[in-house]
Amino acid sequence: MKSRWIIAGAAALSLALLTLPLLRSKGAGEPIGAKAAAGAPGGEASCDAEGMAKFDFVLKDHLNVPVKMADYKGKVALLNFWATWCGPCKVEIPAFVELYDQYKDKGLVIVGVSIDDTPEQLQAFMKEYRMNYPVLQMTPDVETAYGPFYGYPTSFFIARDGSICLKHLGPATKEQFEKEIKALL
């Protein structure tokens, strides 16, 4: 009987140690200080961010064509880390397709970063889900810059000035994403 309590205690301690990083990081949809910049032209949003987004990467897209992340500087970016095998990721994609259609001409870019899928898997998946926004392949440098990741999907909202304003751990609704996009546009 005593050994069961020891095992249960060890399991509880292990779980606590594994979840501690989640408790210390910004949680799902938790703002990192988004606010309108005082006197910014056009009401442009900025953030008192914990950090600036890193755009100094060249990633390959679903066709293995190199894409410079720096091309997205100056736009409001929703950077979404996901995988084709991730159920909650699949739930978010139709909302991203609609939101990208609606706001791309206003300065929004949605960038999906596939964490471990091959170009062949991405091509078939993108066709099936009618993905209309850029989808890039993860590299260790990007994972180091934006991770560590404790689950998927994980999304970052990046203001035009490059500051990271918001981080979602796990899925969110279209309405929630739209509200957050509008606040930054």
Contact map, one row per residue, 1 for C-alpha under 8 A:
11111000000000000000000000000000000000000000000000000000000000000000000000000000000000000000000000000000000000000000000000000000000000000000000000000000000000000000000000000000000000000
11111100000000000000000000000000000000000000000000000000000000000000000000000000000000000000000000000000000000000000000000000000000000000000000000000000000000000000000000000000000000000
11111110000000000000000000000000000000000000000000000000000000000000000000000000000000000000000000000000000000000000000000000000000000000000000000000000000000000000000000000000000000000
11111111000000000000000000000000000000000000000000000000000000000000000000000000000000000000000000000000000000000000000000000000000000000000000000000000000000000000000000000000000000000
11111111100000000000000000000000000000000000000000000000000000000000000000000000000000000000000000000000000000000000000000000000000000000000000000000000000000000000000000000000000000000
01111111110000000000000000000000000000000000000000000000000000000000000000000000000000000000000000000000000000000000000000000000000000000000000000000000000000000000000000000000000000000
00111111111000000000000000000000000000000000000000000000000000000000000000000000000000000000000000000000000000000000000000000000000000000000000000000000000000000000000000000000000000000
00011111111100000000000000000000000000000000000000000000000000000000000000000000000000000000000000000000000000000000000000000000000000000000000000000000000000000000000000000000000000000
00001111111110000000000000000000000000000000000000000000000000000000000000000000000000000000000000000000000000000000000000000000000000000000000000000000000000000000000000000000000000000
00000111111111000000000000000000000000000000000000000000000000000000000000000000000000000000000000000000000000000000000000000000000000000000000000000000000000000000000000000000000000000
00000011111111100000000000000000000000000000000000000000000000000000000000000000000000000000000000000000000000000000000000000000000000000000000000000000000000000000000000000000000000000
00000001111111110000000000000000000000000000000000000000000000000000000000000000000000000000000000000000000000000000000000000000000000000000000000000000000000000000000000000000000000000
00000000111111111000000000000000000000000000000000000000000000000000000000000000000000000000000000000000000000000000000000000000000000000000000000000000000000000000000000000000000000000
00000000011111111100000000000000000000000000000000000000000000000000000000000000000000000000000000000000000000000000000000000000000000000000000000000000000000000000000000000000000000000
00000000001111111110000000000000000000000000000000000000000000000000000000000000000000000000000000000000000000000000000000000000000000000000000000000000000000000000000000000000000000000
00000000000111111111000000000000000000000000000000000000000000000000000000000000000000000000000000000000000000000000000000000000000000000000000000000000000000000000000000000000000000000
00000000000011111111100000000000000000000000000000000000000000000000000000000000000000000000000000000000000000000000000000000000000000000000000000000000000000000000000000000000000000000
00000000000001111111100000000000000000000000000000000000000000000000000000000000000000000000000000000000000000000000000000000000000000000000000000000000000000000000000000000000000000000
00000000000000111111111000000000000000000000000000000000000000000000000000000000000000000000000000000000000000000000000000000000000000000000000000000000000000000000000000000000000000000
00000000000000011111111100000000000000000000000000000000000000000000000000000000000000000000000000000000000000000000000000000000000000000000000000000000000000000000000000000000000000000
00000000000000001111111110000000000000000000000000000000000000000000000000000000000000000000000000000000000000000000000000000000000000000000000000000000000000000000000000000000000000000
00000000000000000011111111100000000000000000000000000000000000000000000000000000000000000000000000000000000000000000000000000000000000000000000000000100000000000000000000000000000000000
00000000000000000011111111100000000000000000000000000000000000000000000000000000000000000000000000000000000000000000000000000000000000000000000000000000000000000000000000000000000000000
00000000000000000001111111000000000000000000000000000000000000000000000000000000000000000000000000000000000000000000000000000000000000000000000000000000000000000000000000000000000000000
00000000000000000000111111100000000000000000000000000000000000000000000000000000000000000000000000000000000000000000000000000000000000000000000000000000000000000000000000000000000000000
00000000000000000000011111110111000000000000000000000000000000000000000000000000000000000000000000000000000000000000000000000000000000000000000000000000000000000000001000000000000000000
00000000000000000000011011111100000000000000000000000000000000000000000000000000000000000000000000000000000000000000000000000000000000000000000000000000000000000000001110000000000000000
00000000000000000000000001111100000000000000000000000000000000000000000000000000000000000000000000000000000000000000000000000000000000000000000000000000000000000000001111000000000000000
00000000000000000000000000111110000000000000000000000000000000000000000000000000000000000000000000000000000000000000000000000000000000000000000000000000000000000000011110010000000000000
00000000000000000000000001111111000000000000000000000000000000000000000000000000000000000000000000000000000000000000000000000000000000000000000000000000000000000000011100000000000000000
00000000000000000000000001001111110000000000000000000000000000000000000000000000000000000000000000000000000000000000000000000000000000000000000000000000000000000000111000000000000000000
00000000000000000000000001000111110000000000001111000000000000000000000000000000000000000000000000000000000000000000000000000000000000000000000000000000000000000001111000000000000000000
00000000000000000000000000000011111000000000001110000000000000000000000000000000000000000000000000000000000000000000000000000000000000000000000000000000000000000000110000000000000000000
00000000000000000000000000000011111100000000111110000000000000000000000000000000000000000000000000000000000000000000000000000000000000000000000000000000000000000000110000000000000000000
00000000000000000000000000000000111110000000111100000000000000000000000000000000000000000000000000000000000000000000000000000000000000000000000000000000000000000000000000000000000000000
00000000000000000000000000000000011111010011111000000000000000000000000000000000000000000000000000000000000000000000000000000000000000000000000000000000000000000000000000000000000000010
00000000000000000000000000000000001111110011111000000000000000000000000000000000000000000000000000000000000000000000000000000000000000000000000000000000000000000000000000000000000000000
00000000000000000000000000000000000111110000000000000000000000000000000000000000000000000000000000000000000000000000000000000000000000000000000000000000000000000000000000000000000000000
00000000000000000000000000000000000011111010000000000000000000000000000000000000000000000000000000000000000000000000000000000000000000000000000000000000000000000000000000000000000000000
00000000000000000000000000000000000111111111100000000000000000000000000000000000000000000000000000000000000000000000000000000000000000000000000000000000000000000000000000000000000000000
00000000000000000000000000000000000000111111000000000000000000000000000000000000000000000000000000000000000000000000000000000000000000000000000000000000000000000000000000000000000000000
00000000000000000000000000000000000000011111000000000000000000000000000000000000000000000000000000000000000000000000000000000000000000000000000000000000000000000000000000000000000000000
00000000000000000000000000000000000110111111100000000000000000000000000000000000000000000000000000000000000000000000000000000000000000000000000000000000000000000000000000000000000000000
00000000000000000000000000000000000110011111110000000000000000000000000000000000000000000000000000000000000000000000000000000000000000000000000000000000000000010000000000000000000000011
00000000000000000000000000000000011110010011111000000000000000000000000000000000000000000000000000000000000000000000000000000000000000000000000000000000000000110000000000000000000000111
00000000000000000000000000000000011110000001111100000000000000000000000000000000000000000000000000000000000000000000000000000000000000000000000000000000000000111010100000000000000000010
00000000000000000000000000000001111110000000111110000000000000000000000000000000000000000000000000000000000000000000000000000000000000000000000000000000000000100011100000000000000000000
00000000000000000000000000000001111000000000011111000000000000000000000000000000000000000000000000000000000000000000000000000000000000000000000000000000000000000010100000000000000000000
00000000000000000000000000000001110000000000001111110000000000000000000000000000000000000000000000000000000000000000000000000000000000000000000000000000000000000011100000000000000000000
00000000000000000000000000000001000000000000000111110000000000000000000000000000000000000000000000000000000000000000000000000000000000000000000000000000000000000011000000000000000000000
00000000000000000000000000000000000000000000000011111000000000000000000000000000000000000000000000000000000000000000000000000000000000000000000000000000000000000011000000000000000000000
00000000000000000000000000000000000000000000000011111100000000000000000000000000000000000000000000000000000000000000000000000000000000000000000000000000000000000111000000000000000000000
00000000000000000000000000000000000000000000000000111110000000000000000000000000000000000000000000000000000000000000000000000000000000000000000000000000000001000111000000000000000000000
00000000000000000000000000000000000000000000000000011111100000000000000000000000000000000000000000000000000000000000000000000000000000000000000010000000000000000100000000000000000000000
00000000000000000000000000000000000000000000000000001111100000000001110110000000000000000000000000000000000000000000000000000000000000000000000000000000000000000000000000000000000000000
00000000000000000000000000000000000000000000000000000111110000000001110000000000000000000000000000000000000000000000000000000000000000000000000000000000000000000000000000000000000000000
00000000000000000000000000000000000000000000000000000111111000000001110000000000000000000000000000000000000000000000000000000000000000000000110000000000000000000000000000000000000000000
00000000000000000000000000000000000000000000000000000001111100000111100000000000000000000000000000000000000000000000000000000000000000000000000000000000000000000000000000000000000000000
00000000000000000000000000000000000000000000000000000000111110000111100000000000000000000000000000000000000000000000000000000000000000011110000000000000000000000000000000000000000000000
00000000000000000000000000000000000000000000000000000000011111111110000000000000000000000000000000000000000000000000000000000000000000011000000000000000000000000000000000000000000000000
00000000000000000000000000000000000000000000000000000000001111111110000000000000000000000000000000000000000000000000001000000000000001111000000000000000000000000000000000000000000000000
00000000000000000000000000000000000000000000000000000000000111111000000000000000000000000000000000000000000000000000011101100000000000111000000000000000000000000000000000000000000000000
00000000000000000000000000000000000000000000000000000000000111111000000000000000000000000000000000000000000000000000001000100000000000000000000000000000000000000000000000000000000000000
00000000000000000000000000000000000000000000000000000000000111111100000000000000000000000000000000000000000000000000001000000000000000000000000000000000000000000000000000000000000000000
00000000000000000000000000000000000000000000000000000000000111111110000000000000000000000000000000000000000000000000000000000000000000000000000000000000000000000000000000000000000000000
00000000000000000000000000000000000000000000000000000000011110011111000000000000000000000000000000000000000000000000000000000000000000000000000000000000000000000000000000000000000000000
00000000000000000000000000000000000000000000000000000000011110001111100000000000000000000000000000000000000000000000000000000000000000010000000000000000000000000000000000000000000000000
00000000000000000000000000000000000000000000000000000011111000000111111000000000000000000000000000000000000000000000000000000000000000000000000000000000000000000000000000000000000000000
00000000000000000000000000000000000000000000000000000011111000000011111110000000000000000000000000000000000000000000000000000000000000000000000000000000000000000000000000000000000000000
00000000000000000000000000000000000000000000000000000011100000000001111110000000000000000000000000000000000000000000000000000000000000000000000000000000000000000000000000000000000000000
00000000000000000000000000000000000000000000000000000000000000000001111110000000000000000000000000000000000000000000000000000000000000000000000000000000000000000000000000000000000000000
00000000000000000000000000000000000000000000000000000010000000000000111111101000000000000000000000000000000010000000000000000000000000000000000000000000000000000000000000000000000000000
00000000000000000000000000000000000000000000000000000010000000000000111111100000000000000000000000000000000000000000000000000000000000000000000000000000000000011100000000000000000000000
00000000000000000000000000000000000000000000000000000000000000000000000111110000000000000000000000000000000000000000000000000000000000000000000000000000000000111100000000000000000000000
00000000000000000000000000000000000000000000000000000000000000000000000111111000000000000000000000000000001110000000000000000000000000000000000000000000000000110000000000000000000000000
00000000000000000000000000000000000000000000000000000000000000000000000001111100000000000000000000000000001110000000000000000000000000000000000000000000000011110000000000000000000010011
00000000000000000000000000000000000000000000000000000000000000000000000100111110000000000000000000000000000111100000000000000000000000000000000000000000000111110000000000000000000000000
00000000000000000000000000000000000000000000000000000000000000000000000000011111000000000000000000000000000111100000000000000000000000000000000000000000001111000000000000000000000000000
00000000000000000000000000000000000000000000000000000000000000000000000000001111100000000000000000000000000001111000000000000000000000000000000000000000001111000000000000000000000000000
00000000000000000000000000000000000000000000000000000000000000000000000000000111110000000000000000000000000001111000000000000000000000000000000000000000111100000000000000000000000000000
00000000000000000000000000000000000000000000000000000000000000000000000000000011111000000000000000000000000000011110000000000000000000000000000000000001111000000000000000000000000000000
00000000000000000000000000000000000000000000000000000000000000000000000000000001111101001000000000000000000000011110000000000000000000000000000000000001110000000000000000000000000000000
00000000000000000000000000000000000000000000000000000000000000000000000000000000111111001000000000000000000000000111100000000000000000000000000000000001100000000000000000000000000000000
00000000000000000000000000000000000000000000000000000000000000000000000000000000011111101100000000000000000000000100100011001000000000000000000000000000000000000000000000000000000000000
00000000000000000000000000000000000000000000000000000000000000000000000000000000001111100000000000000000000000000000000000000000000000000000000000000000000000000000000000000000000000000
00000000000000000000000000000000000000000000000000000000000000000000000000000000011111111100000000000000000000000000000000000000000000000000000000000001100000000000000000000000000000000
00000000000000000000000000000000000000000000000000000000000000000000000000000000000111111110000000000000000000000000000000000000000000000000000000000000000000000000000000000000000000000
00000000000000000000000000000000000000000000000000000000000000000000000000000000000001111111000000000000000000000000000000000000000000000000000000000001100000000000000001100000000000000
00000000000000000000000000000000000000000000000000000000000000000000000000000000011101111111100000000000000000000000000000000000000000000000000000000001100000000000000000100000000000000
00000000000000000000000000000000000000000000000000000000000000000000000000000000000101111111110000000000000000000000000000000000000000000000000000000000000000000000000000000000000000000
00000000000000000000000000000000000000000000000000000000000000000000000000000000000000111111110000000000000000000000000000000000000000000000000000000000000000000000000000100000000000000
00000000000000000000000000000000000000000000000000000000000000000000000000000000000000011111111100000000000000000000000000000000000000000000000000000000000000000000000000111100000000000
00000000000000000000000000000000000000000000000000000000000000000000000000000000000000001111111110000000000000000000000000000000101000000000000000000000000000000000000000000000000000000
00000000000000000000000000000000000000000000000000000000000000000000000000000000000000000111111111000000000000000000000000000000101000000000000000000000000000000000000000000000000000000
00000000000000000000000000000000000000000000000000000000000000000000000000000000000000000001111111100000000000000000000000000000000000000000000000000000000000000000000000001100000000000
00000000000000000000000000000000000000000000000000000000000000000000000000000000000000000001111111110000000001000000000000000000000000000000000000000000000000000000000000000100000000000
00000000000000000000000000000000000000000000000000000000000000000000000000000000000000000000111111111000000000000000000000000000011110000000000000000000000000000000000000000000000000000
00000000000000000000000000000000000000000000000000000000000000000000000000000000000000000000011111111100000000000000000000000000000000000000000000000000000000000000000000000000000000000
00000000000000000000000000000000000000000000000000000000000000000000000000000000000000000000001111111111000000000000000000000000000000000000000000000000000000000000000000000100010000000
00000000000000000000000000000000000000000000000000000000000000000000000000000000000000000000000111111111000111000000000000000000000110000000000000000000000000000000000000000000000000000
00000000000000000000000000000000000000000000000000000000000000000000000000000000000000000000000011111111000000000000000000000000000100000000000000000000000000000000000000000000000000000
00000000000000000000000000000000000000000000000000000000000000000000000000000000000000000000000001111111100000000000000000000000000000000000000000000000000000000000000000000000000000000
00000000000000000000000000000000000000000000000000000000000000000000000000000000000000000000000000111111111100000000000000000000000000000000000000000000000000000000000000000000000000000
00000000000000000000000000000000000000000000000000000000000000000000000000000000000000000000000000111111111110000000000000000000000000000000000000000000000000000000000000000000000000000
00000000000000000000000000000000000000000000000000000000000000000000000000000000000000000000000000000111111100000000000000000000000000000000000000000000000000000000000000000000000000000
00000000000000000000000000000000000000000000000000000000000000000000000000000000000000000000000000000011111100000000000000000000000000000000000000000000000000000000000000000000000000001
00000000000000000000000000000000000000000000000000000000000000000000000000110000000000000000000000000011111110000000000000000000000000000000000000000000000000000000000000000000000000001
00000000000000000000000000000000000000000000000000000000000000000000000000111100000000000000000000010011111111000000000000000000000000000000000000000000000000000000000000000000000010001
00000000000000000000000000000000000000000000000000000000000000000000000100111100000000000000000000010001001111100000000000000000000010000000000000000000000000000000000000000000000000000
00000000000000000000000000000000000000000000000000000000000000000000000000001111000000000000000100010000000111110000000000000000000011000000000000000000000000000000000000000000000000000
00000000000000000000000000000000000000000000000000000000000000000000000000001111000000000000000000000000000011111000000000000000000011110000000000000000000000000000000000000000000000000
00000000000000000000000000000000000000000000000000000000000000000000000000000011110000000000000000000000000001111100000000000000000011110000000000000000000000000000000000000000000000000
00000000000000000000000000000000000000000000000000000000000000000000000000000011110000000000000000000000000000111110000000000000000000111100000000000000000000000000000000000000000000000
00000000000000000000000000000000000000000000000000000000000000000000000000000000111100000000000000000000000000011111100000000000000000111100000000000000000000000000000000000000000000000
00000000000000000000000000000000000000000000000000000000000000000000000000000000111000000000000000000000000000001111100000000000000000001100000000000000000000000000000000000000000000000
00000000000000000000000000000000000000000000000000000000000000000000000000000000001000000000000000000000000000000111110000000000000000001100000000000000000000000000000000000000000000000
00000000000000000000000000000000000000000000000000000000000000000000000000000000001100000000000000000000000000000111111011000000000000001000000000000000000000000000000000000000000000000
00000000000000000000000000000000000000000000000000000000000001000000000000000000000000000000000000000000000000000001111111000000000000000000000000000000000000000000000000000000000000000
00000000000000000000000000000000000000000000000000000000000011110000000000000000000000000000000000000000000000000000111111100000000000000000000000000000000000000000000000000000000000000
00000000000000000000000000000000000000000000000000000000000001000000000000000000000000000000000000000000000000000000011111110000000000000000000000000000000000000000000000000000000000000
00000000000000000000000000000000000000000000000000000000000000000000000000000000000100000000000000000000000000000000111111111000000000000000000000000000000000000000000000000000000000000
00000000000000000000000000000000000000000000000000000000000001000000000000000000000100000000000000000000000000000000111111111100000000000000000000000000000000000000000000000000000000000
00000000000000000000000000000000000000000000000000000000000001100000000000000000000000000000000000000000000000000000001111111110000000000000000000000000000000000000000000000000000000000
00000000000000000000000000000000000000000000000000000000000000000000000000000000000000000000000000000000000000000000000111111111000000000000000000000000000000000000000000000000000000000
00000000000000000000000000000000000000000000000000000000000000000000000000000000000100000000000000000000000000000000000011111111100000000000000000000000000000000000000000000000000000000
00000000000000000000000000000000000000000000000000000000000000000000000000000000000000000000000000000000000000000000000001111111111000000000000000000000000000000000000000000000000000000
00000000000000000000000000000000000000000000000000000000000000000000000000000000000000000000000000000000000000000000000000111111111000000000000000000000000000000000000000000000000000000
00000000000000000000000000000000000000000000000000000000000000000000000000000000000000000000000000000000000000000000000000011111111000000000000000000000000000000000000000000000000000000
00000000000000000000000000000000000000000000000000000000000000000000000000000000000000000000110000000000000000000000000000001111111000000000000000000000000000000000000000000000000000000
00000000000000000000000000000000000000000000000000000000000000000000000000000000000000000000000010000000000000000000000000000111111100000000000000000000000000000000000000000000000000000
00000000000000000000000000000000000000000000000000000000000000000000000000000000000000000000110010000000000000000000000000000111111110000000000000000000000000000000000000000000000000000
00000000000000000000000000000000000000000000000000000000000000000000000000000000000000000000000010011000000000000000000000000000011111000000000000000000000000000000000000000000000000000
00000000000000000000000000000000000000000000000000000000000000000000000000000000000000000000000010010000000011110000000000000000001111100000000000000000000000000000000000000000000000000
00000000000000000000000000000000000000000000000000000000000010000000000000000000000000000000000000000000000001110000000000000000000111110000000000000000000000000000000000000000000000000
00000000000000000000000000000000000000000000000000000000000011000000000000000000000000000000000000000000000000111100000000000000000011111000000000000000000000000000000000000000000000000
00000000000000000000000000000000000000000000000000000000001111000010000000000000000000000000000000000000000000111100000000000000000001111100000000000000000000000000000000000000000000000
00000000000000000000000000000000000000000000000000000000001111000000000000000000000000000000000000000000000000001111100000000000000000111110000000000000000000000000000000000000000000000
00000000000000000000000000000000000000000000000000000000001000000000000000000000000000000000000000000000000000001111000000000000000000011111011000000000000000000000000000000000000000000
00000000000000000000000000000000000000000000000000000000001000000000000000000000000000000000000000000000000000000000000000000000000000001111111000000000000000000000000000000000000000000
00000000000000000000000000000000000000000000000000000000000000000000000000000000000000000000000000000000000000000000000000000000000000000111111100000000000000000000000000000000000000000
00000000000000000000000000000000000000000000000000000000100000000000000000000000000000000000000000000000000000000000000000000000000000000011111110000000000000000000000000000000000000000
00000000000000000000000000000000000000000000000000000000100000000000000000000000000000000000000000000000000000000000000000000000000000000111111111100000000000000000000000000000000000000
00000000000000000000000000000000000000000000000000000000000000000000000000000000000000000000000000000000000000000000000000000000000000000111111111111000000000000000000000000000000000000
00000000000000000000000000000000000000000000000000000000000000000000000000000000000000000000000000000000000000000000000000000000000000000001111111110000000000000000000000000000000000000
00000000000000000000000000000000000000000000000000000100000000000000000000000000000000000000000000000000000000000000000000000000000000000000111111100000000000000000000000000000000000000
00000000000000000000000000000000000000000000000000000000000000000000000000000000000000000000000000000000000000000000000000000000000000000000011111111000000000000000000000000000000000000
00000000000000000000000000000000000000000000000000000000000000000000000000000000000000000000000000000000000000000000000000000000000000000000011111111000000000000000000000000000000000000
00000000000000000000000000000000000000000000000000000000000000000000000000000000000000000000000000000000000000000000000000000000000000000000001101111100000000000000000000000000000000000
00000000000000000000000000000000000000000000000000000000000000000000000000000000000000000000000000000000000000000000000000000000000000000000001001111111010000000000000000000000000000000
00000000000000000000010000000000000000000000000000000000000000000000000000000000000000000000000000000000000000000000000000000000000000000000000000011111000000000000000000000000000000000
00000000000000000000000000000000000000000000000000000000000000000000000000000000000000000000000000000000000000000000000000000000000000000000000000001111110000000000000011000000000000000
00000000000000000000000000000000000000000000000000000000000000000000000000000000111001011000000000000000000000000000000000000000000000000000000000001111110000000000000011100000000000000
00000000000000000000000000000000000000000000000000000000000000000000000000000001111001011000000000000000000000000000000000000000000000000000000000000011111000000000000111100000000000000
00000000000000000000000000000000000000000000000000000000000000000000000000000001110000000000000000000000000000000000000000000000000000000000000000001011111100000000001111100000000000000
00000000000000000000000000000000000000000000000000000000000000000000000000000111100000000000000000000000000000000000000000000000000000000000000000000000111110000000001110000000000000000
00000000000000000000000000000000000000000000000000000000000000000000000000001111000000000000000000000000000000000000000000000000000000000000000000000000011111000001111100000000000000000
00000000000000000000000000000000000000000000000000000000000000000000000000011110000000000000000000000000000000000000000000000000000000000000000000000000001111100001111000000000000110000
00000000000000000000000000000000000000000000000000001000000000000000000000011110000000000000000000000000000000000000000000000000000000000000000000000000000111111111110000000000000000000
00000000000000000000000000000000000000000000111000000000000000000000000001111000000000000000000000000000000000000000000000000000000000000000000000000000000011111111100000000000000000010
00000000000000000000000000000000000000000001110000000000000000000000000011111000000000000000000000000000000000000000000000000000000000000000000000000000000001111110000000000000000000010
00000000000000000000000000000000000000000000010000000000000000000000000011000000000000000000000000000000000000000000000000000000000000000000000000000000000001111110000000000000000000000
00000000000000000000000000000000000000000000000000011100000000000000000011000000000000000000000000000000000000000000000000000000000000000000000000000000000001111111000000000000000000000
00000000000000000000000000000000000000000000011111111000000000000000000000000000000000000000000000000000000000000000000000000000000000000000000000000000000001111111100000000000000000000
00000000000000000000000000000001000000000000001011111000000000000000000000000000000000000000000000000000000000000000000000000000000000000000000000000000000111100111111000000000000000000
00000000000000000000000000000011110000000000011110000000000000000000000000000000000000000000000000000000000000000000000000000000000000000000000000000000000111100011111000000000000000000
00000000000000000000000000001111110000000000000000000000000000000000000000000000000000000000000000000000000000000000000000000000000000000000000000000000000111000001111100000000000000000
00000000000000000000000001111111000000000000000000000000000000000000000000000000000000000000000000000000000000000000000000000000000000000000000000000000011110000001111110000000000000000
00000000000000000000000000111100000000000000000000000000000000000000000000000000000000000000000000000000000000000000000000000000000000000000000000000000111100000000011111110000000000000
00000000000000000000000000111000000000000000000000000000000000000000000000000000000000000000000000000000000000000000000000000000000000000000000000000011111000000000001111100000000000000
00000000000000000000000000010000000000000000000000000000000000000000000000000000000000010000000000000000000000000000000000000000000000000000000000000011110000000000000111110000000000000
00000000000000000000000000000000000000000000000000000000000000000000000000000000000000011011000000000000000000000000000000000000000000000000000000000001110000000000000111111000000000000
00000000000000000000000000001000000000000000000000000000000000000000000000000000000000000001000000000000000000000000000000000000000000000000000000000000000000000000000101111101100000000
00000000000000000000000000000000000000000000000000000000000000000000000000000000000000000001001000000000000000000000000000000000000000000000000000000000000000000000000000111111100000000
00000000000000000000000000000000000000000000000000000000000000000000000000000000000000000001001100100000000000000000000000000000000000000000000000000000000000000000000000011111110000000
00000000000000000000000000000000000000000000000000000000000000000000000000000000000000000000000000000000000000000000000000000000000000000000000000000000000000000000000000001111111000000
00000000000000000000000000000000000000000000000000000000000000000000000000000000000000000000000000000000000000000000000000000000000000000000000000000000000000000000000000011111111100000
00000000000000000000000000000000000000000000000000000000000000000000000000000000000000000000000000000000000000000000000000000000000000000000000000000000000000000000000000011111111110000
00000000000000000000000000000000000000000000000000000000000000000000000000000000000000000000000000100000000000000000000000000000000000000000000000000000000000000000000000000111111111000
00000000000000000000000000000000000000000000000000000000000000000000000000000000000000000000000000000000000000000000000000000000000000000000000000000000000000000000000000000011111111100
00000000000000000000000000000000000000000000000000000000000000000000000000000000000000000000000000000000000000000000000000000000000000000000000000000000000010000000000000000001111111110
00000000000000000000000000000000000000000000000000000000000000000000000000010000000000000000000000000000000100000000000000000000000000000000000000000000000010000000000000000000111111111
00000000000000000000000000000000000000000000000000000000000000000000000000000000000000000000000000000000000000000000000000000000000000000000000000000000000000000000000000000000011111111
00000000000000000000000000000000000000000000100000000000000000000000000000000000000000000000000000000000000000000000000000000000000000000000000000000000000000000000000000000000001111111
00000000000000000000000000000000000100000001110000000000000000000000000000010000000000000000000000000000000000000000000000000000000000000000000000000000000000110000000000000000000111111
00000000000000000000000000000000000000000001100000000000000000000000000000010000000000000000000000000000011100000000000000000000000000000000000000000000000000000000000000000000000011111
